[in-house]
Amino acid sequence: MTVYDERPWVKWYDAGLSADIKAVEETYVDLLERGLKFRPELAAFHFLGITMTYKELDRLSMRFASYLRKQGCNPGDVVGIDLPNIPQYLIALAGALRAGCVVTGVSPLLTHKEMAYQLNDAGAGVLVTLDAIYENRVQKIKGDIPRVSCIITTNIADFLPPLKRTLGKLLKKVPSGKVEPIEGKQVISFKDILSMSLPDIARPAVKLDDTCLIQYTGGTTGTPKGAVLTHRNMVSNFAQGRQWLDLTMAGGTVCSGFPFFHMAGLYFGMISMSLAFTQCLIPDPRNTKNICKEISEHPPMMMLMVPSLYQMLMADPAFSKIDYSACKACISGASPFSKEAINALEDIVGKGKVVELYGMTEASPIITMNPFKGKKKILSVGVPLQSTRVKLVDIETGKRELPVGEEGEIIVHGPQVMKGYHNKPEETANTLRELNGEKWLYTGDVARMDEDGYFYIADRTKDMLIVGGYKVFSREVEEVLCEHKAVDFCAIIGMPNPERPDSQIVKAVIQLTKEAKERNPEEIKKEILEHCRESLAPYKIPKVIVLTDAIPLTAVGKVDKKALRVA
């Protein structure tokens, strides 16, 4: 038995938390129905000044489900939802799942070609999208998406009061587009569907191992892949998260800056509906003024943001003036959070409230998390959830288990691990591999584990640099850089070394603080290099430093290293 088999992390679980969850017996549809009907008078969400109750969400999502059935959608058919975080997303999501359909979230930021690829790959028959996207992208691919027979269009402002809706469009604060028919496809507005008189449908015969979601990875390492997540996967991860965070039915208001097309945002949205939480819907996460207004008017008991968004919020003076006494946790995920930034955030929201976690789409998505009430370790992504086994193996073979303190690839075994990639047997076989007679998810992430069983992410395998035969983990260098007072954001990437084809050059791209931008850039570079020399081995020190006004971010606020590499 190895150290990983002994699960040293279990002793750090909060009191009353068992090492394993019970085998799930209900589908997500069962959980959703319970949440919708638990307290009908409760607010399901707040959105730009309007509020919808669970009674209304129940009614409208059932109407949407009835329409899908009327259109000939059967359990297992795929519905694509191409929307930001607006009321229509939750109505369509709940409605599609109540009809027994499979949902695939489509990013509104995709190009028309990327959209066509995903819709075809997922086999979507129905698409829900914004009228602006319909005009500018869907019309371009109308002949390239043969399986899409029904397109439902909507506008961000459709649920706003008439005056706000009109002003928003006149002032061009709300994008809109022309909806012209497409031959051979049913094109209908979301509002028209919700105004129809349709009979309620019976609950579909959905089984635990039926597909719930086909959720696409970001495609930063090649062609996007659709992770097939079953009802068993999702409900297992909800059970893990619910117990870990001590969540109860109708437990309060939550706010997430993650878009629903991202797995973290979708998880938060789905578990919230199943537990009758009230959600603050954030259509534009970069609009910190709106986020501050929402959480000031509707104090959340829990928030979920990417680190860069927390930092943008802290830069808004309104954020520090809000009362956070009702907030139990500020959950952070998707990218590294520096020690300085965590301390600064906790100075505002309260000590011990930042909970870092680690997950990925292929694991529904949560794998590890810092204890909710117990011992948190800053810079650690915590310990594996209940019923989740994690090991670190050597990157070269993927078979040799590594000792405590040594970096290796994270592999995962648990009930939340996906069924596989949709229509991609080779990629599935490469990611879900057999080790000692069991299937393990090979994450592509590099980490180390300390003696207590807490994990520390070192890098993505694709972001790891080789310098003169030595491994350089970009996160380690980035953490040192972030300690310098002139650094706001930073990213480490590898450049080809023209003198040594087998080696790379460490390049640092740095976004300076507002104050530092007023200073001499060459002096700042010298200071940063001197700072690095005090904390890093010579081969880890950046040989090239580039100062930039703004580091490019992905749709969810992670540093876009792919863009930096091609810049």
Backbone torsions as a table, in degrees:
resi	resn	phi	psi	omega
1	MET	NA	131.3	-178.8
2	THR	-92.4	172.0	179.9
3	VAL	-59.7	-33.0	-179.8
4	TYR	-71.1	-35.7	178.1
5	ASP	-66.2	-26.4	179.6
6	GLU	-77.8	-11.7	179.1
7	ARG	48.7	64.7	-177.6
8	PRO	-62.6	-18.2	-177.4
9	TRP	-71.8	-21.9	-174.3
10	VAL	-60.5	-32.0	-177.9
11	LYS	-66.6	-13.1	179.2
12	TRP	-97.8	1.7	176.8
13	TYR	-62.5	148.6	175.8
14	ASP	-61.6	151.5	-179.1
15	ALA	-55.4	134.6	178.0
16	GLY	89.3	-6.4	-179.5
17	LEU	-91.3	122.7	-179.2
18	SER	-80.2	160.8	-178.5
19	ALA	-70.1	-22.7	-177.8
20	ASP	-136.4	152.0	173.8
21	ILE	-91.8	158.7	174.7
22	LYS	-72.3	152.0	177.0
23	ALA	-60.9	131.4	-177.4
24	VAL	-72.8	148.4	-178.3
25	GLU	-125.9	-5.2	-177.9
26	GLU	-118.1	150.7	174.8
27	THR	-84.1	171.4	176.7
28	TYR	-66.1	-30.7	178.0
29	VAL	-60.0	-40.2	177.1
30	ASP	-60.5	-45.6	-180.0
31	LEU	-64.7	-41.0	-179.0
32	LEU	-63.6	-46.1	179.7
33	GLU	-59.2	-40.4	179.4
34	ARG	-64.8	-43.3	-179.6
35	GLY	-64.6	-41.8	-179.0
36	LEU	-63.1	-33.0	-173.2
37	LYS	-104.2	-1.2	-173.7
38	PHE	-63.1	-54.0	178.3
39	ARG	-138.2	84.4	-172.4
40	PRO	-55.6	-27.9	-176.3
41	GLU	-78.6	-13.2	-178.7
42	LEU	-69.8	152.2	175.5
43	ALA	-72.6	127.4	175.4
44	ALA	-80.6	-36.7	177.8
45	PHE	-162.6	159.0	169.9
46	HIS	-113.7	139.8	-178.3
47	PHE	-149.7	108.4	175.3
48	LEU	48.0	43.9	175.2
49	GLY	95.6	-7.9	176.2
50	ILE	-108.8	159.1	179.4
51	THR	-133.2	137.3	175.2
52	MET	-119.7	134.0	179.1
53	THR	-82.9	166.2	176.5
54	TYR	-67.1	-29.2	176.9
55	LYS	-60.8	-43.5	-179.7
56	GLU	-71.8	-39.7	177.5
57	LEU	-63.4	-39.3	176.6
58	ASP	-60.3	-47.9	-177.4
59	ARG	-65.3	-47.7	-175.8
60	LEU	-71.9	-36.9	178.7
61	SER	-69.9	-33.0	175.4
62	MET	-67.6	-36.8	177.3
63	ARG	-64.5	-40.3	177.9
64	PHE	-64.2	-42.2	177.8
65	ALA	-61.1	-41.9	180.0
66	SER	-64.5	-37.9	178.5
67	TYR	-64.7	-43.5	178.8
68	LEU	-58.7	-43.0	179.4
69	ARG	-64.7	-39.9	178.4
70	LYS	-61.5	-33.0	179.7
71	GLN	-78.8	-2.5	178.1
72	GLY	95.5	10.7	177.0
73	CYS	-73.3	131.2	178.9
74	ASN	-113.2	162.5	175.8
75	PRO	-52.4	132.3	-178.4
76	GLY	100.0	-17.9	177.1
77	ASP	-70.8	151.7	-171.9
78	VAL	-101.8	131.2	176.6
79	VAL	-114.9	123.7	176.8
80	GLY	-93.2	131.3	178.4
81	ILE	-116.2	113.3	-173.4
82	ASP	-115.8	72.4	-173.7
83	LEU	-141.1	156.0	168.5
84	PRO	-77.7	-172.6	-178.2
85	ASN	-79.7	84.5	179.3
86	ILE	-128.1	166.9	-177.5
87	PRO	-53.3	-37.3	-177.2
88	GLN	-60.5	-29.7	179.5
89	TYR	-64.0	-49.0	-178.1
90	LEU	-66.5	-37.1	178.8
91	ILE	-64.9	-46.1	-179.3
92	ALA	-67.9	-40.8	179.2
93	LEU	-61.8	-52.2	-180.0
94	ALA	-63.1	-40.7	-179.0
95	GLY	-65.5	-44.2	-179.5
96	ALA	-63.8	-43.1	-179.9
97	LEU	-68.6	-35.6	177.5
98	ARG	-67.7	-23.0	176.0
99	ALA	-85.3	-1.9	180.0
100	GLY	84.9	8.2	-178.6
101	CYS	-79.2	167.0	174.4
102	VAL	-99.4	137.6	-179.7
103	VAL	-107.2	136.5	169.0
104	THR	-123.2	122.2	179.5
105	GLY	-81.7	128.6	-178.2
106	VAL	-111.3	125.8	-178.5
107	SER	-69.4	130.0	175.5
108	PRO	-64.6	-9.6	-178.6
109	LEU	-91.3	-4.2	-179.6
110	LEU	-67.5	149.8	170.5
111	THR	-73.2	168.6	-179.3
112	HIS	-63.5	-34.3	179.4
113	LYS	-70.0	-40.4	177.8
114	GLU	-64.9	-37.8	178.1
115	MET	-63.6	-45.3	179.7
116	ALA	-61.0	-41.9	179.2
117	TYR	-58.4	-49.4	-176.4
118	GLN	-65.9	-44.6	-179.1
119	LEU	-61.3	-41.0	179.2
120	ASN	-70.9	-42.3	-178.6
121	ASP	-64.1	-40.4	-179.3
122	ALA	-77.6	-19.3	-177.2
123	GLY	74.8	34.8	-177.2
124	ALA	-68.5	135.9	176.2
125	GLY	-102.7	-20.1	-179.1
126	VAL	-129.4	140.7	176.5
127	LEU	-128.8	129.4	173.6
128	VAL	-109.0	123.0	-173.8
129	THR	-148.5	167.6	176.2
130	LEU	-75.3	150.1	178.4
131	ASP	-62.2	-33.4	178.5
132	ALA	-66.2	-39.6	177.6
133	ILE	-69.3	-37.3	178.9
134	TYR	-58.7	-47.6	-177.5
135	GLU	-68.6	-44.1	-170.6
136	ASN	-88.4	-21.1	-177.1
137	ARG	-127.3	-48.4	-175.8
138	VAL	-62.3	-39.3	179.7
139	GLN	-61.2	-28.9	-179.8
140	LYS	-73.9	-22.9	-175.9
141	ILE	-116.0	15.7	-174.4
142	LYS	-56.9	-29.4	178.6
143	GLY	-92.1	-1.1	-175.3
144	ASP	-107.8	1.6	-178.5
145	ILE	-125.6	67.6	-171.8
146	PRO	-61.1	-30.2	-176.2
147	ARG	-79.3	-18.5	178.3
148	VAL	-76.4	108.4	-177.1
149	SER	-102.0	-16.5	-176.7
150	CYS	-136.6	128.1	178.1
151	ILE	-122.2	124.4	-177.4
152	ILE	-110.6	121.4	-175.8
153	THR	-108.7	151.6	179.8
154	THR	-152.6	173.8	178.8
155	ASN	-128.2	146.4	-178.5
156	ILE	-53.2	-34.2	-173.7
157	ALA	-91.0	3.5	-173.2
158	ASP	-57.3	-28.9	-178.2
159	PHE	-97.8	1.7	178.6
160	LEU	-81.7	158.4	175.8
161	PRO	-57.9	152.1	-175.1
162	PRO	-51.5	-43.2	-177.9
163	LEU	-64.7	-46.6	178.4
164	LYS	-61.8	-39.8	-177.7
165	ARG	-65.0	-44.8	-179.3
166	THR	-66.6	-46.4	-179.7
167	LEU	-62.8	-41.3	-179.6
168	GLY	-59.4	-40.0	-179.3
169	LYS	-76.0	-39.9	179.8
170	LEU	-63.4	-40.9	-178.6
171	LEU	-84.2	1.7	179.1
172	LYS	59.1	30.4	173.9
173	LYS	-84.2	-17.2	179.9
174	VAL	-117.3	118.5	178.6
175	PRO	-65.6	142.6	177.2
176	SER	-146.9	164.7	-178.2
177	GLY	-152.4	162.7	178.3
178	LYS	-77.6	139.0	177.4
179	VAL	-113.5	99.1	178.0
180	GLU	-105.1	148.8	-175.7
181	PRO	-63.0	155.5	173.7
182	ILE	-121.4	125.3	-177.4
183	GLU	-59.6	132.0	176.5
184	GLY	85.6	0.2	179.4
185	LYS	-127.7	142.7	174.5
186	GLN	-80.1	120.0	177.7
187	VAL	-118.5	121.7	-173.8
188	ILE	-144.1	151.4	179.7
189	SER	-85.4	148.5	177.8
190	PHE	-57.9	-42.0	-178.8
191	LYS	-62.1	-38.4	-179.9
192	ASP	-65.2	-37.9	178.2
193	ILE	-62.7	-45.1	-176.3
194	LEU	-70.6	-16.5	178.6
195	SER	-93.4	-3.0	180.0
196	MET	-72.6	155.0	173.0
197	SER	-101.8	104.3	-176.2
198	LEU	-129.3	141.8	178.0
199	PRO	-71.0	145.8	176.2
200	ASP	-64.0	147.8	178.3
201	ILE	-97.6	157.4	175.9
202	ALA	-74.4	153.1	178.7
203	ARG	-61.7	129.4	-177.1
204	PRO	-69.8	157.9	178.7
205	ALA	-84.6	80.4	-179.7
206	VAL	-97.8	134.8	-179.5
207	LYS	-104.9	160.9	-176.6
208	LEU	-58.3	-35.0	-177.0
209	ASP	-95.6	9.8	171.9
210	ASP	-74.9	153.4	179.7
211	THR	-71.5	133.2	176.2
212	CYS	-100.4	-47.9	-177.3
213	LEU	-134.1	147.6	163.9
214	ILE	-116.6	97.2	-171.1
215	GLN	-105.3	123.1	-172.6
216	TYR	-87.6	139.6	174.5
217	THR	-73.6	165.3	-172.4
218	GLY	-67.9	-18.7	179.4
219	GLY	79.6	17.2	-179.2
220	THR	-73.4	-14.8	179.1
221	THR	-116.4	26.2	179.5
222	GLY	134.0	-158.2	-178.3
223	THR	-63.7	131.7	178.9
224	PRO	-57.1	144.2	-179.6
225	LYS	-121.7	139.5	-179.7
226	GLY	-91.3	110.7	176.8
227	ALA	-76.5	123.9	179.2
228	VAL	-86.3	110.8	-178.4
229	LEU	-111.0	119.9	-177.7
230	THR	-84.4	169.6	174.6
231	HIS	-60.7	-36.2	177.9
232	ARG	-63.2	-44.9	177.7
233	ASN	-56.1	-52.4	-174.0
234	MET	-66.6	-46.4	-177.4
235	VAL	-66.8	-34.5	176.2
236	SER	-62.5	-46.3	-179.2
237	ASN	-68.4	-32.5	174.6
238	PHE	-66.1	-41.0	178.7
239	ALA	-63.2	-41.9	177.9
240	GLN	-61.4	-50.0	-178.5
241	GLY	-66.0	-39.5	-179.0
242	ARG	-62.7	-44.5	179.4
243	GLN	-71.8	-40.8	-176.6
244	TRP	-61.0	-43.3	-175.8
245	LEU	-95.7	6.7	176.9
246	ASP	54.7	50.1	-177.9
247	LEU	-88.5	139.3	179.3
248	THR	-124.5	159.9	179.4
249	MET	-58.1	139.7	179.4
250	ALA	52.9	42.9	-173.1
251	GLY	-78.2	-7.4	177.9
252	GLY	137.3	-160.5	-175.5
253	THR	-101.7	142.3	178.6
254	VAL	-130.7	155.3	-179.6
255	CYS	-138.8	126.9	179.5
256	SER	-126.0	136.1	174.7
257	GLY	-93.8	-1.3	178.3
258	PHE	-79.3	135.1	175.4
259	PRO	-69.1	152.9	-179.7
260	PHE	-66.5	-22.1	178.7
261	PHE	-75.9	-9.8	173.7
262	HIS	-93.6	142.6	-172.9
263	MET	-60.6	-36.1	179.7
264	ALA	-64.9	-43.1	178.7
265	GLY	-66.3	-39.8	179.9
266	LEU	-66.7	-41.7	176.9
267	TYR	-56.6	-49.3	-177.6
268	PHE	-62.9	-40.8	179.4
269	GLY	-66.5	-41.5	-177.4
270	MET	-72.0	-42.5	179.8
271	ILE	-68.0	-31.9	178.8
272	SER	-64.5	-44.1	178.0
273	MET	-65.4	-37.8	-178.0
274	SER	-69.2	-23.4	-178.9
275	LEU	-106.9	9.9	179.3
276	ALA	57.6	39.0	172.6
277	PHE	-79.9	161.5	171.6
278	THR	-99.3	128.1	-178.6
279	GLN	-105.1	140.2	168.1
280	CYS	-93.1	110.8	-177.7
281	LEU	-82.0	127.7	-177.2
282	ILE	-114.7	99.4	-177.7
283	PRO	-72.2	-28.6	-179.7
284	ASP	-132.1	98.9	-175.1
285	PRO	-65.9	-15.5	178.9
286	ARG	-84.1	-7.9	177.8
287	ASN	-86.7	81.9	-175.5
288	THR	-66.0	-27.9	178.2
289	LYS	-61.0	-44.2	179.1
290	ASN	-67.6	-41.0	178.6
291	ILE	-61.2	-45.5	179.9
292	CYS	-61.4	-38.8	178.3
293	LYS	-64.0	-45.1	-178.3
294	GLU	-62.9	-48.3	-175.4
295	ILE	-77.0	-17.5	174.0
296	SER	-76.3	-40.7	-179.4
297	GLU	-79.9	-29.8	-177.7
298	HIS	-130.1	78.6	-174.1
299	PRO	-54.6	120.1	-178.6
300	PRO	-82.2	147.0	173.3
301	MET	-87.0	-11.7	179.0
302	MET	-156.0	141.0	175.5
303	MET	-126.2	151.2	177.6
304	LEU	-134.8	116.6	-178.3
305	MET	-142.3	160.9	169.7
306	VAL	-81.8	149.5	-176.7
307	PRO	-51.5	-41.9	-178.6
308	SER	-63.5	-30.3	177.7
309	LEU	-72.6	-40.2	174.5
310	TYR	-58.1	-39.6	-179.2
311	GLN	-68.7	-37.9	176.1
312	MET	-65.3	-37.9	177.9
313	LEU	-65.5	-41.8	179.6
314	MET	-64.3	-25.3	178.2
315	ALA	-77.3	-13.4	177.2
316	ASP	-89.3	118.6	-176.9
317	PRO	-55.7	-28.5	-178.2
318	ALA	-66.0	-29.2	-174.9
319	PHE	-63.3	-41.1	-176.0
320	SER	-75.7	-10.5	-178.9
321	LYS	-92.8	-3.6	-177.1
322	ILE	-82.0	147.0	177.9
323	ASP	-83.5	117.8	-177.8
324	TYR	-107.8	21.8	-178.2
325	SER	-63.8	-27.9	179.8
326	ALA	-82.6	-13.7	-175.4
327	CYS	-80.6	121.4	-179.8
328	LYS	-91.3	-29.1	-176.4
329	ALA	-156.5	141.2	169.9
330	CYS	-112.2	100.6	-175.7
331	ILE	-83.6	137.4	-178.3
332	SER	-129.3	136.0	179.1
333	GLY	-158.7	178.8	174.6
334	ALA	84.6	-22.0	177.7
335	SER	-161.0	165.4	-176.8
336	PRO	-65.5	148.1	178.8
337	PHE	-122.2	120.0	-176.3
338	SER	-70.5	154.6	179.7
339	LYS	-59.4	-42.0	-178.9
340	GLU	-63.5	-41.6	-178.8
341	ALA	-69.3	-38.0	177.1
342	ILE	-62.2	-46.1	179.5
343	ASN	-62.0	-39.5	179.3
344	ALA	-65.2	-40.6	179.2
345	LEU	-66.0	-42.8	-178.7
346	GLU	-70.4	-22.8	172.8
347	ASP	-64.0	-25.1	-179.6
348	ILE	-93.4	-48.8	-172.5
349	VAL	-91.5	-20.0	-178.3
350	GLY	123.5	141.2	-177.6
351	LYS	-64.7	141.2	176.0
352	GLY	78.5	6.7	-176.4
353	LYS	-91.1	-17.1	179.3
354	VAL	-79.2	123.6	-179.3
355	VAL	-120.3	107.5	178.2
356	GLU	-86.0	143.1	178.9
357	LEU	-137.0	171.6	177.8
358	TYR	-136.9	135.1	177.6
359	GLY	-160.7	179.3	175.6
360	MET	-156.9	155.8	-177.2
361	THR	-49.3	-41.5	-175.2
362	GLU	-67.5	-6.2	179.7
363	ALA	-122.6	23.5	167.1
364	SER	69.6	7.5	5.1
365	PRO	-121.8	-4.5	-165.4
366	ILE	-82.8	132.8	179.3
367	ILE	-114.6	-51.2	179.0
368	THR	-130.1	156.6	177.8
369	MET	-157.3	146.8	172.7
370	ASN	-68.1	147.8	178.3
371	PRO	-54.7	142.6	-177.8
372	PHE	-69.3	-45.7	-178.0
373	LYS	-108.0	-27.3	-172.0
374	GLY	-88.8	-147.3	-171.1
375	LYS	-71.0	115.7	175.1
376	LYS	-103.9	142.3	176.1
377	LYS	-118.0	115.2	-179.9
378	ILE	-60.3	137.2	-177.4
379	LEU	81.6	-10.2	175.2
380	SER	-90.7	149.4	174.1
381	VAL	-94.0	14.6	173.6
382	GLY	88.4	-151.3	-174.8
383	VAL	-123.0	159.2	-179.5
384	PRO	-60.0	143.7	177.3
385	LEU	-68.1	170.9	178.1
386	GLN	-56.6	145.1	179.0
387	SER	60.5	17.0	-178.7
388	THR	-115.8	122.7	177.5
389	ARG	-105.4	133.7	-179.3
390	VAL	-128.3	138.5	175.6
391	LYS	-133.5	157.1	171.1
392	LEU	-112.1	126.2	-178.2
393	VAL	-123.9	161.0	-179.1
394	ASP	-66.0	142.3	-174.6
395	ILE	-68.0	-31.9	-174.5
396	GLU	-67.8	-49.9	-175.6
397	THR	-107.0	-24.3	-177.9
398	GLY	72.4	16.6	-176.1
399	LYS	-123.1	-29.9	-176.5
400	ARG	-84.5	121.0	179.3
401	GLU	-75.7	136.6	-173.5
402	LEU	-98.2	149.7	-179.0
403	PRO	-73.1	167.7	178.3
404	VAL	-54.9	134.4	176.5
405	GLY	90.6	-9.9	-178.4
406	GLU	-100.3	139.6	-177.8
407	GLU	-78.1	138.1	177.2
408	GLY	-157.9	175.2	-179.7
409	GLU	-76.1	137.3	177.6
410	ILE	-78.4	128.6	170.3
411	ILE	-124.0	148.3	-168.6
412	VAL	-133.7	140.1	173.8
413	HIS	-132.6	123.7	179.9
414	GLY	-178.1	169.4	-176.4
415	PRO	-68.7	-14.2	-179.7
416	GLN	-89.7	-4.1	-177.7
417	VAL	-73.6	133.9	-174.3
418	MET	-54.6	163.3	175.3
419	LYS	-74.4	-33.0	-179.1
420	GLY	155.5	-175.2	176.1
421	TYR	-92.3	136.7	-177.4
422	HIS	-63.9	121.5	175.9
423	ASN	60.4	24.5	-178.7
424	LYS	-135.5	75.6	-176.8
425	PRO	-62.7	-35.9	-178.7
426	GLU	-68.1	-45.7	178.2
427	GLU	-64.7	-35.6	177.2
428	THR	-63.3	-45.3	-179.0
429	ALA	-64.9	-30.8	179.7
430	ASN	-76.7	-27.0	-176.6
431	THR	-97.3	-38.8	176.6
432	LEU	-101.9	98.5	-173.9
433	ARG	-114.6	154.2	-179.8
434	GLU	-86.8	134.0	174.8
435	LEU	-139.5	119.1	-178.7
436	ASN	53.1	41.5	174.2
437	GLY	82.8	5.6	-179.6
438	GLU	-127.0	151.8	177.4
439	LYS	-85.6	128.3	179.3
440	TRP	-122.9	145.2	175.8
441	LEU	-87.0	115.7	176.7
442	TYR	-89.6	112.3	-166.9
443	THR	-82.6	-24.5	-173.4
444	GLY	80.8	3.9	178.2
445	ASP	-102.1	143.5	-179.9
446	VAL	-106.5	135.4	-178.6
447	ALA	-149.7	171.3	168.6
448	ARG	-127.1	156.3	177.3
449	MET	-118.0	135.0	176.8
450	ASP	-87.1	-179.5	-174.3
451	GLU	-66.4	-18.6	179.0
452	ASP	-88.5	-8.3	-178.8
453	GLY	94.1	12.1	175.7
454	TYR	-86.5	140.8	-176.2
455	PHE	-106.0	144.4	-179.7
456	TYR	-127.2	116.9	-178.8
457	ILE	-71.9	128.8	178.1
458	ALA	-97.2	-41.5	-174.8
459	ASP	-178.1	167.8	160.7
460	ARG	-80.9	147.7	178.8
461	THR	-59.2	-33.1	-179.8
462	LYS	-74.2	-19.2	-179.5
463	ASP	-95.8	-6.1	179.4
464	MET	-73.2	134.2	-178.7
465	LEU	-100.3	150.2	171.7
466	ILE	-114.9	114.2	-178.0
467	VAL	-120.5	109.8	179.6
468	GLY	57.2	33.2	180.0
469	GLY	90.3	-9.7	179.8
470	TYR	-96.5	146.0	175.5
471	LYS	-84.1	133.3	175.4
472	VAL	-121.8	119.6	178.9
473	PHE	-92.3	120.8	-172.5
474	SER	-59.4	-34.1	-177.5
475	ARG	-63.8	-38.2	-179.6
476	GLU	-60.3	-44.1	-179.8
477	VAL	-69.1	-39.8	179.9
478	GLU	-62.8	-37.9	178.8
479	GLU	-64.1	-39.9	178.2
480	VAL	-65.8	-44.0	179.5
481	LEU	-60.7	-40.2	-177.8
482	CYS	-66.6	-17.4	177.7
483	GLU	-71.4	-20.6	-178.7
484	HIS	-77.4	134.6	-172.9
485	LYS	-65.4	-18.4	-179.8
486	ALA	-84.5	-12.8	-173.7
487	VAL	-93.0	123.4	175.9
488	ASP	-92.5	-60.5	173.4
489	PHE	-128.9	159.8	176.1
490	CYS	-156.8	163.5	176.1
491	ALA	-150.3	140.8	176.5
492	ILE	-107.6	129.5	174.5
493	ILE	-133.4	162.1	179.2
494	GLY	-99.3	137.4	175.2
495	MET	-110.6	146.3	176.4
496	PRO	-60.5	139.7	175.9
497	ASN	-95.8	110.0	-175.8
498	PRO	-62.8	-22.5	-178.6
499	GLU	-87.5	-21.2	-178.7
500	ARG	-139.2	101.0	-178.0
501	PRO	-59.5	-24.5	-177.7
502	ASP	-90.6	5.8	-175.5
503	SER	-130.1	163.2	179.3
504	GLN	-124.4	165.4	174.9
505	ILE	-109.3	134.3	-179.9
506	VAL	-79.2	120.9	179.2
507	LYS	-116.3	130.9	177.7
508	ALA	-109.5	125.8	173.4
509	VAL	-107.3	121.6	-169.8
510	ILE	-125.0	129.5	171.6
511	GLN	-99.4	119.1	-175.0
512	LEU	-81.3	158.2	172.9
513	THR	-68.6	164.6	-179.1
514	LYS	-58.0	-42.3	-178.6
515	GLU	-67.1	-40.8	-176.5
516	ALA	-67.9	-25.9	-179.0
517	LYS	-64.5	-18.9	-179.8
518	GLU	-82.8	-10.7	-174.1
519	ARG	-95.4	171.3	178.0
520	ASN	-67.4	120.1	-175.7
521	PRO	-62.6	-34.4	-179.2
522	GLU	-68.4	-36.3	176.3
523	GLU	-64.3	-40.6	179.7
524	ILE	-64.6	-41.7	178.3
525	LYS	-60.1	-41.7	178.5
526	LYS	-62.9	-42.7	179.0
527	GLU	-62.0	-43.4	-178.1
528	ILE	-65.2	-41.7	177.9
529	LEU	-63.3	-41.3	178.4
530	GLU	-63.5	-40.6	177.6
531	HIS	-61.7	-42.2	-180.0
532	CYS	-65.3	-38.1	-179.1
533	ARG	-62.7	-26.5	-179.2
534	GLU	-77.9	-19.7	-172.1
535	SER	-124.0	-12.7	-173.7
536	LEU	-125.4	147.7	172.8
537	ALA	-63.6	151.5	-174.9
538	PRO	-52.3	-39.9	-176.8
539	TYR	-70.9	-15.5	179.6
540	LYS	-89.8	-14.9	-175.8
541	ILE	-72.1	131.0	179.5
542	PRO	-57.0	132.6	176.5
543	LYS	-92.2	-20.8	177.6
544	VAL	-128.3	128.4	177.0
545	ILE	-122.1	124.7	178.3
546	VAL	-117.8	125.8	176.4
547	LEU	-96.5	133.2	-176.6
548	THR	-134.2	155.1	179.1
549	ASP	-70.8	-36.7	-178.6
550	ALA	-153.2	125.1	175.6
551	ILE	-76.6	132.8	179.9
552	PRO	-65.2	138.6	180.0
553	LEU	-117.7	153.2	173.9
554	THR	-77.4	179.3	-177.4
555	ALA	-60.4	-25.9	-179.0
556	VAL	-101.2	5.1	174.4
557	GLY	95.9	9.0	174.3
558	LYS	-83.6	152.2	175.6
559	VAL	-62.2	128.9	-177.6
560	ASP	-89.2	86.7	-177.6
561	LYS	-69.6	-26.2	177.0
562	LYS	-62.1	-43.4	178.9
563	ALA	-65.6	-37.5	179.9
564	LEU	-66.9	-35.0	-177.7
565	ARG	-68.9	-31.8	-177.1
566	VAL	-94.8	-4.6	-178.8
567	ALA	-69.5	NA	NA
